[in-house]
Amino acid sequence: MTRHLPAAAMLTLLCAALPALAAQAPFTYDVREAGRAGSTRGTLTITDEGVTFSTPKAKDGRRWTFDAIQQIRIAPKRIEIATYEDRGRLSTGGGRVYRYGVTGGAIDAALADFLLARVHVPVVSAVLPTAAGDAEISVPAHYERRHGGADGTLVATPAGVAFVTSRAGEARFWRYADLFAVLPIDRYRLQLSAYEGSPGETRPYVFSLKAPLDTRAYDLLWQRINRPVPRGGEAPGRAGGA
């Protein structure tokens, strides 16, 4: 397996000895909902049953059970709830998305742990969890973006794949069930396609590897991400939970 000792030290921060289920709901955040006229402030509460947005104006409040949500996206100062709600006759594809900026405090690993353990729909997390397991693969990498990028370490654990970086907002963690495919573009570039956006849509994340990924490491990723689902069952690593 491709391993680098500095990455192992970074992963210690990611994989603290806390069980994933130790994070307990409810989680409450002061937020402002984006996309509304004026300043719509309120409280976003996440429990075992779902998500509630409470505001002094009752008509602006929202509540979703988890089976009414098709995707959750979290970052240190942002939560997005993608629903199955109709966006209107003039809109095509996907349901309505509610976007909330966190105005007090920040999203931390406790919420990431909770959602990854509790929610079976795709979770797009720019917040690293605390209990991902030991590193099986770690390689220094650069996350490529059209406008800039980020240096960090690409890490695979039994629970999923993480991009560990000190650059704010650029870290990522995906359960294997939240990844559609892994593709080696060449010896030093790797693409991960994650379920992100409307149902069935994927987003490519391209990483420039600063050391080659050996064949055994790539085979492990392929088995957990690309392996076809057998008829009547689920392939290893593609179950809905963490």
C-alpha positions, 0 to 999 in steps of 0.5 A: 500500500502507498503510505507516507509517515507525515500523512499518518500523523495528520490522520491521527487528528482525523481518526481520534479514538471516539466511536462514530455513534458517540455524537449525540443529537440534537445539534442546534445552530444559529443560521441565516437562510440564503435566497430570501428577501431581507435577512431571515435568521433562525435556528437549525436543529438536527435530531434523530428524526430529521432537520427543523428550521425555526424562525419567529415567523412561523410561515418561514419555518421548515421541517424535514424527516430524513426520508424527505431529504435527498442529500445533505452538504456541510461545511464549517459555516454552511449547511445545505439541505437538498429535498425532493420538493418540486421547484416549480413548473419552469424548473427541470431536474432535482428538488429544492435546495435550502441553504443556511449560513451558520452565524454563530459557532461552526460545524464541527466533527460531531455533526459529521460523525452523526450524519455519516452514521445516521443518514443513508442518502449522500452526505457531502462533507467538507468537515472531517469526521473523528472516527474513520478508522486507520489509514490503509492508503495515504499519499500527498496530493494536490486537489485541482480546481479551476480557480486555485486548489489545495495541497493535502493528503488523500487518505483511504480508511475502512470507512471511506476516503478523505482529503486532509488539508489545512486550507479552510473549506477544502477538506472532504470525506466520502463514505464509499457509498457516496462515491460513484467511481475512481479513475486513474487519469495517468500515473500521477492523477486520480479522479474520484466521482462523488454523488453530488447534486441532483439524484444520479448526478456526480461531481468529479474531484481530480487530485494530482498525486505527489507520489505514485499510487501503487497497483495494490492501493488502486485495486483496493479503491476499485474494489470498494468503489467501482465493484459492480453490485451483484444481483440481489445484494450490495457490494462490499463498501457500497452499503448506505451507512458509514 
